[in-house]
């Protein structure tokens, strides 16, 4: 188990993580700290309040990303349905062509 020191809102926190994940934890912490910085300097905000607001911002980003993924999946499903309908139409056309060809051969 590895240990990483991160800084959020000017305070240091020792964090345990899996071996090899230290850099990822540092990058995530830097991202969260940038969210805290974007909130600005609120004189009445406690560290806990800043972390809660940053968590809400990150949750909002996560929900937006999930909505985009869900939309992409729906589009993918619609594309698959359209492909199936096209394949079915092609199959019907192939059958009609074979029927016409058989009639011509018999004539």
TASULKA-V786324 format. One record per residue. N is the residue number from 0. RES is the residue in one small letter. SS is DSSP state (helix for helix, strand for strand, loop for the rest). PSI is psi in whole degrees, 0 to 359 (NA if undefined). D_LAST is the distance of its C-alpha to the last C-alpha in Angstrom with 1 decimal. Layout:
BEGIN
((N RES SS PSI D_LAST) (N RES SS PSI D_LAST))
END
This chain:
BEGIN
((0 x loop 128 82.4) (1 x strand 166 83.0) (2 x strand 135 85.2) (3 x strand 137 84.5) (4 x strand 123 86.8) (5 x strand 162 85.1) (6 x strand 125 86.6) (7 x strand 126 85.5) (8 x loop 38 87.5) (9 x loop 3 90.2) (10 x strand 142 90.8) (11 x strand 141 90.1) (12 x strand 126 88.3) (13 x strand 131 88.0) (14 x strand 134 84.5) (15 x strand 142 83.3) (16 x strand 169 79.8) (17 x loop 148 77.8) (18 x loop 136 78.6) (19 x loop 351 76.5) (20 x loop 5 75.9) (21 x helix 312 79.0) (22 x helix 321 77.4) (23 x helix 316 74.7) (24 x helix 319 77.5) (25 x helix 317 79.4) (26 x helix 319 76.4) (27 x helix 316 75.8) (28 x helix 320 79.5) (29 x helix 321 79.5) (30 x helix 314 76.5) (31 x helix 318 78.3) (32 x helix 324 81.5) (33 x helix 326 79.7) (34 x helix 318 78.6) (35 x helix 316 82.3) (36 x helix 324 83.4) (37 x helix 339 80.9) (38 x helix 328 82.6) (39 x loop 178 85.7) (40 x loop 100 89.4) (41 x loop 112 90.1) (42 x loop 333 93.8) (43 x loop 355 93.5) (44 x loop 130 90.5) (45 x loop 168 91.3) (46 x helix 319 89.4) (47 x helix 317 87.8) (48 x helix 317 86.7) (49 x helix 317 85.2) (50 x helix 323 83.3) (51 x helix 315 82.0) (52 x helix 318 80.9) (53 x helix 321 79.2) (54 x helix 318 77.5) (55 x helix 320 76.1) (56 x helix 316 74.8) (57 x helix 320 73.1) (58 x helix 320 71.7) (59 x helix 316 70.3) (60 x helix 318 68.7) (61 x helix 316 67.2) (62 x helix 319 65.8) (63 x helix 317 64.3) (64 x helix 319 62.7) (65 x helix 321 61.3) (66 x helix 319 59.9) (67 x helix 320 58.1) (68 x helix 318 56.7) (69 x helix 320 55.6) (70 x helix 320 53.9) (71 x helix 321 52.2) (72 x helix 320 51.0) (73 x helix 320 49.6) (74 x helix 319 47.8) (75 x helix 318 46.5) (76 x helix 318 45.3) (77 x helix 320 43.6) (78 x helix 319 41.9) (79 x helix 320 40.7) (80 x helix 319 39.4) (81 x helix 318 37.6) (82 x helix 319 36.1) (83 x helix 319 34.9) (84 x helix 320 33.3) (85 x helix 316 31.6) (86 x helix 320 30.3) (87 x helix 318 29.0) (88 x helix 319 27.2) (89 x helix 319 25.7) (90 x helix 317 24.5) (91 x helix 319 22.8) (92 x helix 320 21.1) (93 x helix 319 20.0) (94 x helix 317 18.5) (95 x helix 319 16.6) (96 x helix 318 15.3) (97 x helix 322 14.2) (98 x helix 315 12.5) (99 x helix 318 10.6) (100 x helix 318 9.9) (101 x helix 320 8.7) (102 x helix 319 6.2) (103 x helix 322 5.1) (104 x helix 327 5.6) (105 x helix 345 3.8) (106 x loop NA 0.0))
END
